[in-house]
Amino acid sequence: MLANKRMIALGTGAVAVAMTVTACSSGAVQSGGGSTGGAGAPITLKVATVNNGQMKDMEKLKSEYEKANPGVTVNFQVMEEGDLRAAVTADVASGAGQYDIVTIGAYETPQWGANGWLVDLTPALQSDSSYDVNDLLPPVRAVNTYDNKLYAVPFYGESSILMYNKEVLDKAGVKIGSNPTWQEVADAAKKVKTADMAGICMRGKPGWGDLFAPLTTVVQTFGGSWYDSNWKATVDTPEWKQAVGFYKQMLDDSGEKDPVSYSFNECLTALKEGKAAMWADASVAASMLEASDSPVKGKMGYAHMPVDKTKESGWLWSWNLAVPASTKQKDAAIKFVKWATSKDYIKLVGNKIGWSNVPPGSRTSTYSIPEYKDAAKAYAPITLDVMSSVNPKQPGVNPQPWVGIQYVSIPEFQDVGNQCAQLVADYLANRGTIDDALGKCQSIAQAAGDKHKS
């Protein structure tokens, strides 16, 4: 990661949380960062939140934090994701200090840490044995670290897995192992496809966080990468051509109609409604497929993300709480972050809201809680296994000069990924050729890579 001082936009799905926390009395923390303890004046911690189920649960539980910290009031301000991206990026990059706690993605954390935009949380976390920083899942901890400093902590994390309707596959006599290859999955999709049901649903909607989230992992397991160790773009290569060609052929043979209109929500709906038999995507989807109101609850099977040349090909993503360096309430903000990412918070969600609502993929100990193991028995074991197995430092065949799986941790990647995703989407929709798409993407990627050559 490079300490690029340019202002960067939040990554796809990256969220910022904006809350107002007023603190006083014995629950507050005295600090040089502006916090007031004892009988001091109230403190306001400003944060911005996205309309997201996990954050809604945090809002529901704010009264628990207030009870434990007399005088504290937490008010959630909800904005649409695009508005959050613009507001938080502008605030954090400019140092205006409007927000005291933000939720950012794994893509942003190391870059913002390198830029000096975030508070180093390492001392506060390591000095508190009850927080148990070593309980945070190692891969998720790694993507939130820059220069051996933890600049954000995971609120919840996810990888990607293969999800399939066991009843449909059993009826067709198709078996899927726990570690399938992409060719095995493509063959299975052909066998179960019908006039009314796609054999598999995959993201095709243009966007670096839409189509290119799963497709980048396919490229990596087929032996490709965005860049080599010297930041030379490696898009216009046989490995990329094989991977992208395979992806299109699988969709042409067995995928949903008009795949460029499909992303996470569309494939989730298709699987629930019996319009698709399989889907390779975010592990968090499993909890939705197994929800009490899901038509396919109890009918699903789960496996590791399919591979070709690598042992694993799951991605890694987390939503993380961080404290901007511009906050005037540093200690109080850190205290809230610790509470919302603690072992006790996990149990609080389970007991107050429901064990299937527990934030997944953040702590190893979560997967040892009997109530959670029972509520999430269909998908929790494989989620933990996959998240513990992926390697964000080298997810593909060859070494890479950044940490990250389905994204490149440079400020330019959002634009690079979005432009290239549109080119590949045009190819998927038969509006262009693979050679044209990869050739143009090579030039776009190289222009960005040139800025990071030493």
FIPALUM-694938 format. One record per residue (C-alpha): residue number from 0; residue in one letter; x, y, z. Coordinates in steps of 0.02 Angstrom, whole numbers, plus 50000, padded with zeros to 5 digits. Example, Ala and Ser with C-alpha at 12.3 -4.5 7.8 and 13.67 -1.06 7.14 Angstrom:
2
NODE,0,A,50615,49775,50390 $
NODE,1,S,50684,49947,50357 $
***
This chain:
454
NODE,0,M,50000,50000,50000 $
NODE,1,L,50062,50172,49957 $
NODE,2,A,50038,50329,50058 $
NODE,3,N,49946,50417,49918 $
NODE,4,K,49877,50581,49982 $
NODE,5,R,49745,50600,49849 $
NODE,6,M,49565,50601,49908 $
NODE,7,I,49484,50435,49870 $
NODE,8,A,49302,50389,49859 $
NODE,9,L,49228,50252,49966 $
NODE,10,G,49225,50080,49885 $
NODE,11,T,49069,49993,49826 $
NODE,12,G,48953,49957,49967 $
NODE,13,A,49072,50048,50082 $
NODE,14,V,48972,50132,50215 $
NODE,15,A,48995,50267,50344 $
NODE,16,V,48903,50270,50506 $
NODE,17,A,48852,50435,50580 $
NODE,18,M,48785,50438,50755 $
NODE,19,T,48774,50564,50890 $
NODE,20,V,48839,50504,51056 $
NODE,21,T,48825,50619,51205 $
NODE,22,A,48929,50563,51352 $
NODE,23,C,48954,50614,51531 $
NODE,24,S,48955,50538,51706 $
NODE,25,S,49060,50389,51755 $
NODE,26,G,49032,50298,51589 $
NODE,27,A,49125,50429,51487 $
NODE,28,V,49311,50429,51455 $
NODE,29,Q,49426,50571,51502 $
NODE,30,S,49543,50610,51359 $
NODE,31,G,49650,50741,51281 $
NODE,32,G,49546,50711,51126 $
NODE,33,G,49401,50809,51196 $
NODE,34,S,49307,50676,51297 $
NODE,35,T,49235,50727,51463 $
NODE,36,G,49217,50609,51610 $
NODE,37,G,49136,50615,51781 $
NODE,38,A,49009,50754,51795 $
NODE,39,G,49075,50849,51645 $
NODE,40,A,48974,50921,51502 $
NODE,41,P,48893,50803,51377 $
NODE,42,I,48995,50749,51227 $
NODE,43,T,48929,50731,51050 $
NODE,44,L,49001,50594,50941 $
NODE,45,K,48940,50616,50763 $
NODE,46,V,48928,50467,50651 $
NODE,47,A,48828,50427,50487 $
NODE,48,T,48738,50262,50455 $
NODE,49,V,48679,50168,50302 $
NODE,50,N,48509,50086,50283 $
NODE,51,N,48579,49914,50318 $
NODE,52,G,48513,49775,50429 $
NODE,53,Q,48667,49758,50537 $
NODE,54,M,48673,49945,50571 $
NODE,55,K,48486,49946,50608 $
NODE,56,D,48519,49815,50741 $
NODE,57,M,48653,49926,50816 $
NODE,58,E,48528,50067,50821 $
NODE,59,K,48402,49955,50909 $
NODE,60,L,48531,49913,51040 $
NODE,61,K,48593,50090,51072 $
NODE,62,S,48490,50098,51231 $
NODE,63,E,48597,49958,51303 $
NODE,64,Y,48752,50063,51277 $
NODE,65,E,48665,50213,51353 $
NODE,66,K,48616,50113,51508 $
NODE,67,A,48796,50059,51532 $
NODE,68,N,48856,50237,51504 $
NODE,69,P,48740,50355,51600 $
NODE,70,G,48711,50517,51508 $
NODE,71,V,48755,50447,51338 $
NODE,72,T,48630,50475,51197 $
NODE,73,V,48653,50391,51028 $
NODE,74,N,48561,50460,50877 $
NODE,75,F,48577,50376,50708 $
NODE,76,Q,48572,50481,50551 $
NODE,77,V,48528,50374,50400 $
NODE,78,M,48583,50418,50223 $
NODE,79,E,48581,50327,50058 $
NODE,80,E,48744,50239,50018 $
NODE,81,G,48796,50360,49880 $
NODE,82,D,48767,50510,49993 $
NODE,83,L,48865,50427,50132 $
NODE,84,R,49012,50395,50018 $
NODE,85,A,49020,50575,49962 $
NODE,86,A,48993,50650,50136 $
NODE,87,V,49115,50539,50231 $
NODE,88,T,49253,50544,50101 $
NODE,89,A,49245,50733,50092 $
NODE,90,D,49244,50750,50281 $
NODE,91,V,49383,50626,50320 $
NODE,92,A,49495,50681,50178 $
NODE,93,S,49477,50865,50218 $
NODE,94,G,49494,50842,50406 $
NODE,95,A,49335,50941,50436 $
NODE,96,G,49291,50833,50587 $
NODE,97,Q,49106,50816,50555 $
NODE,98,Y,49106,50631,50601 $
NODE,99,D,49184,50542,50749 $
NODE,100,I,49149,50362,50701 $
NODE,101,V,49138,50294,50524 $
NODE,102,T,49106,50124,50448 $
NODE,103,I,49219,50091,50300 $
NODE,104,G,49259,49942,50191 $
NODE,105,A,49415,49837,50186 $
NODE,106,Y,49462,49927,50026 $
NODE,107,E,49474,50096,50112 $
NODE,108,T,49556,50052,50278 $
NODE,109,P,49739,50029,50228 $
NODE,110,Q,49734,50176,50108 $
NODE,111,W,49654,50293,50233 $
NODE,112,G,49774,50232,50367 $
NODE,113,A,49922,50266,50253 $
NODE,114,N,49853,50439,50217 $
NODE,115,G,49845,50480,50403 $
NODE,116,W,49657,50500,50398 $
NODE,117,L,49619,50372,50535 $
NODE,118,V,49666,50347,50717 $
NODE,119,D,49781,50199,50751 $
NODE,120,L,49674,50087,50862 $
NODE,121,T,49813,49964,50903 $
NODE,122,P,49867,50034,51074 $
NODE,123,A,49688,50049,51139 $
NODE,124,L,49642,49874,51084 $
NODE,125,Q,49800,49785,51138 $
NODE,126,S,49798,49865,51310 $
NODE,127,D,49622,49799,51344 $
NODE,128,S,49633,49611,51375 $
NODE,129,S,49444,49596,51384 $
NODE,130,Y,49429,49656,51204 $
NODE,131,D,49540,49511,51146 $
NODE,132,V,49604,49583,50982 $
NODE,133,N,49680,49415,50937 $
NODE,134,D,49504,49343,50929 $
NODE,135,L,49471,49445,50771 $
NODE,136,L,49482,49330,50620 $
NODE,137,P,49662,49342,50554 $
NODE,138,P,49620,49376,50369 $
NODE,139,V,49497,49513,50417 $
NODE,140,R,49624,49587,50536 $
NODE,141,A,49754,49585,50397 $
NODE,142,V,49650,49686,50273 $
NODE,143,N,49621,49820,50405 $
NODE,144,T,49805,49837,50445 $
NODE,145,Y,49933,49955,50371 $
NODE,146,D,50114,49958,50426 $
NODE,147,N,50072,49837,50568 $
NODE,148,K,49941,49957,50637 $
NODE,149,L,49756,49918,50650 $
NODE,150,Y,49660,50068,50584 $
NODE,151,A,49485,49991,50590 $
NODE,152,V,49403,49841,50671 $
NODE,153,P,49276,49726,50587 $
NODE,154,F,49093,49746,50627 $
NODE,155,Y,49055,49599,50515 $
NODE,156,G,49145,49507,50377 $
NODE,157,E,49109,49392,50232 $
NODE,158,S,49189,49283,50101 $
NODE,159,S,49109,49203,49949 $
NODE,160,I,49040,49027,49934 $
NODE,161,L,48942,48917,49816 $
NODE,162,M,48757,48898,49862 $
NODE,163,Y,48648,48767,49781 $
NODE,164,N,48473,48694,49795 $
NODE,165,K,48500,48516,49856 $
NODE,166,E,48327,48458,49802 $
NODE,167,V,48354,48517,49623 $
NODE,168,L,48527,48440,49610 $
NODE,169,D,48474,48277,49692 $
NODE,170,K,48329,48260,49571 $
NODE,171,A,48451,48278,49426 $
NODE,172,G,48574,48157,49504 $
NODE,173,V,48706,48292,49522 $
NODE,174,K,48829,48293,49667 $
NODE,175,I,48932,48442,49724 $
NODE,176,G,49081,48414,49836 $
NODE,177,S,49140,48533,49972 $
NODE,178,N,49284,48597,49863 $
NODE,179,P,49221,48595,49683 $
NODE,180,T,49310,48655,49528 $
NODE,181,W,49233,48784,49412 $
NODE,182,Q,49221,48655,49274 $
NODE,183,E,49123,48538,49389 $
NODE,184,V,49004,48679,49431 $
NODE,185,A,48982,48728,49248 $
NODE,186,D,48945,48547,49204 $
NODE,187,A,48819,48533,49346 $
NODE,188,A,48735,48695,49293 $
NODE,189,K,48707,48624,49119 $
NODE,190,K,48626,48468,49189 $
NODE,191,V,48502,48557,49302 $
NODE,192,K,48455,48701,49186 $
NODE,193,T,48275,48700,49126 $
NODE,194,A,48167,48817,49024 $
NODE,195,D,48106,48897,49185 $
NODE,196,M,48262,48886,49292 $
NODE,197,A,48441,48942,49263 $
NODE,198,G,48573,48815,49310 $
NODE,199,I,48673,48953,49393 $
NODE,200,C,48653,49139,49429 $
NODE,201,M,48806,49252,49428 $
NODE,202,R,48833,49439,49439 $
NODE,203,G,48843,49525,49270 $
NODE,204,K,48792,49702,49311 $
NODE,205,P,48934,49825,49271 $
NODE,206,G,49031,49887,49422 $
NODE,207,W,49192,49844,49514 $
NODE,208,G,49088,49785,49661 $
NODE,209,D,48957,49700,49553 $
NODE,210,L,49020,49596,49406 $
NODE,211,F,49202,49612,49452 $
NODE,212,A,49183,49550,49631 $
NODE,213,P,49157,49368,49580 $
NODE,214,L,49243,49382,49411 $
NODE,215,T,49408,49442,49487 $
NODE,216,T,49412,49287,49597 $
NODE,217,V,49381,49179,49442 $
NODE,218,V,49525,49267,49354 $
NODE,219,Q,49639,49237,49504 $
NODE,220,T,49604,49052,49517 $
NODE,221,F,49631,49034,49329 $
NODE,222,G,49805,49106,49356 $
NODE,223,G,49776,49289,49314 $
NODE,224,S,49798,49450,49411 $
NODE,225,W,49773,49637,49386 $
NODE,226,Y,49959,49677,49404 $
NODE,227,D,50125,49592,49426 $
NODE,228,S,50243,49634,49569 $
NODE,229,N,50308,49787,49475 $
NODE,230,W,50136,49860,49442 $
NODE,231,K,50135,49808,49260 $
NODE,232,A,49954,49776,49209 $
NODE,233,T,49922,49595,49161 $
NODE,234,V,49743,49604,49097 $
NODE,235,D,49772,49570,48913 $
NODE,236,T,49841,49396,48947 $
NODE,237,P,49791,49216,48909 $
NODE,238,E,49741,49189,49091 $
NODE,239,W,49616,49333,49090 $
NODE,240,K,49550,49280,48919 $
NODE,241,Q,49523,49102,48980 $
NODE,242,A,49437,49157,49140 $
NODE,243,V,49323,49288,49061 $
NODE,244,G,49284,49172,48915 $
NODE,245,F,49239,49034,49037 $
NODE,246,Y,49125,49151,49136 $
NODE,247,K,49031,49203,48979 $
NODE,248,Q,49017,49026,48913 $
NODE,249,M,48946,48965,49078 $
NODE,250,L,48816,49104,49078 $
NODE,251,D,48775,49074,48895 $
NODE,252,D,48751,48888,48926 $
NODE,253,S,48665,48888,49094 $
NODE,254,G,48648,49062,49167 $
NODE,255,E,48505,49183,49190 $
NODE,256,K,48437,49280,49043 $
NODE,257,D,48510,49455,49026 $
NODE,258,P,48650,49429,49154 $
NODE,259,V,48708,49610,49142 $
NODE,260,S,48550,49657,49238 $
NODE,261,Y,48595,49542,49384 $
NODE,262,S,48694,49574,49541 $
NODE,263,F,48677,49515,49721 $
NODE,264,N,48493,49555,49753 $
NODE,265,E,48432,49489,49586 $
NODE,266,C,48522,49322,49606 $
NODE,267,L,48462,49307,49786 $
NODE,268,T,48282,49328,49727 $
NODE,269,A,48308,49204,49586 $
NODE,270,L,48372,49070,49704 $
NODE,271,K,48232,49100,49829 $
NODE,272,E,48099,49092,49694 $
NODE,273,G,48167,48934,49614 $
NODE,274,K,48223,49024,49457 $
NODE,275,A,48405,48973,49483 $
NODE,276,A,48482,48814,49552 $
NODE,277,M,48654,48879,49602 $
NODE,278,W,48739,49042,49645 $
NODE,279,A,48919,49087,49691 $
NODE,280,D,48922,49247,49793 $
NODE,281,A,48940,49326,49965 $
NODE,282,S,48930,49207,50112 $
NODE,283,V,48812,49326,50202 $
NODE,284,A,48678,49273,50077 $
NODE,285,A,48667,49105,50164 $
NODE,286,S,48585,49183,50316 $
NODE,287,M,48453,49258,50202 $
NODE,288,L,48422,49094,50113 $
NODE,289,E,48401,49008,50282 $
NODE,290,A,48290,49144,50358 $
NODE,291,S,48124,49089,50431 $
NODE,292,D,48027,49168,50287 $
NODE,293,S,48137,49098,50148 $
NODE,294,P,48052,48973,50030 $
NODE,295,V,48216,48875,50016 $
NODE,296,K,48258,48866,50201 $
NODE,297,G,48328,48693,50238 $
NODE,298,K,48343,48650,50054 $
NODE,299,M,48513,48730,50023 $
NODE,300,G,48686,48658,50015 $
NODE,301,Y,48848,48758,50031 $
NODE,302,A,49025,48731,49968 $
NODE,303,H,49188,48825,49951 $
NODE,304,M,49200,48945,49805 $
NODE,305,P,49246,48844,49649 $
NODE,306,V,49429,48840,49596 $
NODE,307,D,49541,48802,49449 $
NODE,308,K,49726,48820,49490 $
NODE,309,T,49717,48879,49672 $
NODE,310,K,49660,48791,49830 $
NODE,311,E,49538,48930,49876 $
NODE,312,S,49455,49068,49777 $
NODE,313,G,49338,49152,49901 $
NODE,314,W,49345,49340,49917 $
NODE,315,L,49362,49436,50080 $
NODE,316,W,49264,49588,50131 $
NODE,317,S,49220,49671,50296 $
NODE,318,W,49127,49822,50357 $
NODE,319,N,49233,49904,50489 $
NODE,320,L,49219,50038,50621 $
NODE,321,A,49354,50171,50621 $
NODE,322,V,49389,50338,50705 $
NODE,323,P,49439,50483,50592 $
NODE,324,A,49597,50574,50644 $
NODE,325,S,49498,50736,50638 $
NODE,326,T,49384,50689,50783 $
NODE,327,K,49392,50797,50939 $
NODE,328,Q,49318,50653,51041 $
NODE,329,K,49448,50518,51010 $
NODE,330,D,49438,50419,51172 $
NODE,331,A,49248,50420,51181 $
NODE,332,A,49238,50367,50999 $
NODE,333,I,49361,50224,51027 $
NODE,334,K,49259,50167,51177 $
NODE,335,F,49102,50153,51071 $
NODE,336,V,49195,50063,50932 $
NODE,337,K,49261,49936,51058 $
NODE,338,W,49086,49906,51126 $
NODE,339,A,49008,49881,50954 $
NODE,340,T,49141,49757,50899 $
NODE,341,S,49160,49661,51063 $
NODE,342,K,49119,49483,51112 $
NODE,343,D,48984,49553,51227 $
NODE,344,Y,48901,49644,51083 $
NODE,345,I,48892,49481,50984 $
NODE,346,K,48801,49400,51131 $
NODE,347,L,48691,49553,51154 $
NODE,348,V,48630,49541,50974 $
NODE,349,G,48596,49356,50994 $
NODE,350,N,48499,49375,51157 $
NODE,351,K,48403,49532,51112 $
NODE,352,I,48372,49517,50925 $
NODE,353,G,48408,49337,50876 $
NODE,354,W,48558,49225,50850 $
NODE,355,S,48536,49218,50662 $
NODE,356,N,48559,49409,50663 $
NODE,357,V,48731,49402,50744 $
NODE,358,P,48863,49496,50642 $
NODE,359,P,48961,49356,50557 $
NODE,360,G,49141,49342,50505 $
NODE,361,S,49222,49457,50631 $
NODE,362,R,49271,49350,50781 $
NODE,363,T,49329,49170,50795 $
NODE,364,S,49239,49148,50962 $
NODE,365,T,49070,49184,50882 $
NODE,366,Y,49076,49013,50801 $
NODE,367,S,49093,48926,50970 $
NODE,368,I,48935,49001,51045 $
NODE,369,P,48810,48856,51060 $
NODE,370,E,48658,48963,51019 $
NODE,371,Y,48740,49034,50863 $
NODE,372,K,48803,48865,50808 $
NODE,373,D,48625,48799,50817 $
NODE,374,A,48544,48948,50730 $
NODE,375,A,48675,48955,50592 $
NODE,376,K,48720,48771,50580 $
NODE,377,A,48683,48763,50394 $
NODE,378,Y,48812,48893,50346 $
NODE,379,A,48918,48950,50495 $
NODE,380,P,49048,48809,50485 $
NODE,381,I,49086,48835,50302 $
NODE,382,T,49088,49024,50322 $
NODE,383,L,49219,49011,50458 $
NODE,384,D,49318,48882,50360 $
NODE,385,V,49322,48988,50202 $
NODE,386,M,49360,49151,50291 $
NODE,387,S,49502,49068,50386 $
NODE,388,S,49573,48990,50227 $
NODE,389,V,49580,49136,50104 $
NODE,390,N,49743,49231,50083 $
NODE,391,P,49719,49418,50047 $
NODE,392,K,49907,49440,50028 $
NODE,393,Q,49917,49318,49882 $
NODE,394,P,49745,49255,49829 $
NODE,395,G,49801,49201,49656 $
NODE,396,V,49942,49099,49582 $
NODE,397,N,50069,49240,49579 $
NODE,398,P,50128,49369,49708 $
NODE,399,Q,50047,49541,49707 $
NODE,400,P,50105,49709,49776 $
NODE,401,W,49945,49745,49875 $
NODE,402,V,49835,49661,50006 $
NODE,403,G,49661,49621,49944 $
NODE,404,I,49568,49488,49845 $
NODE,405,Q,49426,49555,49738 $
NODE,406,Y,49499,49729,49727 $
NODE,407,V,49666,49819,49709 $
NODE,408,S,49706,49931,49857 $
NODE,409,I,49747,50088,49760 $
NODE,410,P,49639,50245,49749 $
NODE,411,E,49620,50228,49560 $
NODE,412,F,49546,50054,49565 $
NODE,413,Q,49365,50106,49580 $
NODE,414,D,49376,50198,49416 $
NODE,415,V,49482,50063,49334 $
NODE,416,G,49366,49926,49393 $
NODE,417,N,49209,50018,49340 $
NODE,418,Q,49274,50056,49166 $
NODE,419,C,49337,49878,49140 $
NODE,420,A,49176,49803,49209 $
NODE,421,Q,49076,49899,49080 $
NODE,422,L,49189,49835,48941 $
NODE,423,V,49171,49654,49000 $
NODE,424,A,48982,49675,49026 $
NODE,425,D,48971,49731,48844 $
NODE,426,Y,49060,49570,48797 $
NODE,427,L,48941,49466,48904 $
NODE,428,A,48795,49550,48816 $
NODE,429,N,48871,49517,48644 $
NODE,430,R,48900,49702,48614 $
NODE,431,G,49089,49684,48597 $
NODE,432,T,49230,49557,48585 $
NODE,433,I,49338,49488,48723 $
NODE,434,D,49496,49550,48637 $
NODE,435,D,49428,49727,48626 $
NODE,436,A,49370,49724,48808 $
NODE,437,L,49533,49659,48879 $
NODE,438,G,49641,49766,48766 $
NODE,439,K,49556,49926,48821 $
NODE,440,C,49555,49871,49002 $
NODE,441,Q,49742,49837,48992 $
NODE,442,S,49774,50019,48944 $
NODE,443,I,49659,50085,49080 $
NODE,444,A,49740,49975,49213 $
NODE,445,Q,49916,50018,49157 $
NODE,446,A,49885,50205,49171 $
NODE,447,A,49839,50176,49354 $
NODE,448,G,49981,50055,49385 $
NODE,449,D,50109,50178,49319 $
NODE,450,K,50070,50294,49465 $
NODE,451,H,50126,50162,49589 $
NODE,452,K,50288,50104,49511 $
NODE,453,S,50439,50136,49621 $
***
